[in-house]
Amino acid sequence: MNLRIAPRVKANLLRAAKLSGRSLTDFVLASAIASAEDVLATRTTFALSPKSWRKFHELLDSPPREIPALKRLLREKSVFDMR
């Protein structure tokens, strides 16, 4: 893969790669892979058998289960609110 990039962009990539302890190629490739996975994760479909699809819908339609620890947590003051 050949890329034409501005010298300032390349300098930023080189600096970031160096700070992360990677070669420029490894840094750019890892960043590109992570970005591609993020994009694909939001656009991926999944297929279910009719039985699994019914079960999936049952679970979506069922009331949420009660989690006492979560209820307590949500009643507590947030660490961001404490001064």
Protein Blocks (a to p, Z undefined) as FASTA:
>chain_A
ZZdddfklmmmmmmmmmmnopafklmmmmmmmmmmmmmmmmmcccdddfklmmmmmmmmm
pccdddfklmmmmmpccfklpZZ
